[in-house]
Amino acid sequence: MNNHMKCLPSAPYPENEKPKLALLEKLFVDWHQHFVNNGSTLKKHKADDMVFDGFCPGYFSQKKRILIIGKEPRWISGQNYIDILYPRYRENKKVGSTYVNNDRFHNRMIKIVYGILNEMPEWKDIDDADKLGDTLSTANGLSFACMNISKLSNDSDQWQTDRDVFNEAHRLSTNGRNFIEEEIAILEPQIIIAMTLKEKLASLGTLSVWIPESAGVKSCVKSCWLESCGHRSLLIDSYHFSWPFGQDIAHYYNPICDAIRHSEAVAVAE
């Protein structure tokens, strides 16, 4: 493994979370070696370009452990996703050159995570992402986990998913051993919000029948129970947070909160 690769982030983790970091590091080393051993059909990406991810400090102390699963990282080959985002949320408040409040994906993610962790208040009562970023990993602040299905970075100027890279990374990550499912099991989320992963949802683990929607309600999300190497979580499949035509409340926050409430009611009735 290239010495410049970042398996783990440099953020300050509490002692109780370091055993989880050790498990992730072992998984990522094996994952990298699996890419080396099986080879890639892509000319522009090597195993040392892999981008690893995980959780922010304080994640395992949250009332609800929330994992966001996206498709691919961008322009950070060989780096750690959490290592990139953590200081940007807490300090310079920019993702690339875009202020965090103006970045659809990160603004929605931070505010939705905060809402779920704080009894799901109305959207208008949730602070802007830049202010919420100040509380990341603090004693009474928010924390969450974040991973991408593809561990290879999209280093292109196109906003669309790089399908060739995405599909090849997914193939290598599930060929003979499902590293994606194993990472989820280590993170032990209670709630997973996925970004319209379609047929790739099956690589997260064993999906149950989709939970029926509330009577008379047509939702923008769908949800089911997921078993990942024996760990059970609620999987919510949402529109991608970066969708330019999405409405924060109608397409994301309210449907996601409703899915959580409905799943809790269904769980009690089971």
Buried (B, 14 or more C-beta within 10 A) or exposed (E): EEEEBBBBBEBEBEEEBEEBBEBBBEBBBEBBEBBBEBEBEBEEBBBBBBBBBBBBBBBBEBEBBBBBBBBBBBEBBBBBBBBBBBBBBBEEBBBEEBBBBEBBBBBBBBBBBBBBBEEBEEBEEBEBBBEBBEBBBEEEBBBBBBBBBBBBBBBEEEEEBBEEBBBBBBEBBBEEEBBBBBBBBBBBBBBBBBBBBEEBBEBBBBBEEEBEBBEEEEBBBBBBBBBBEEBEBBBBBBBBBBBEEBEBEEBBBBBBBBBBEBBEEBEEEE
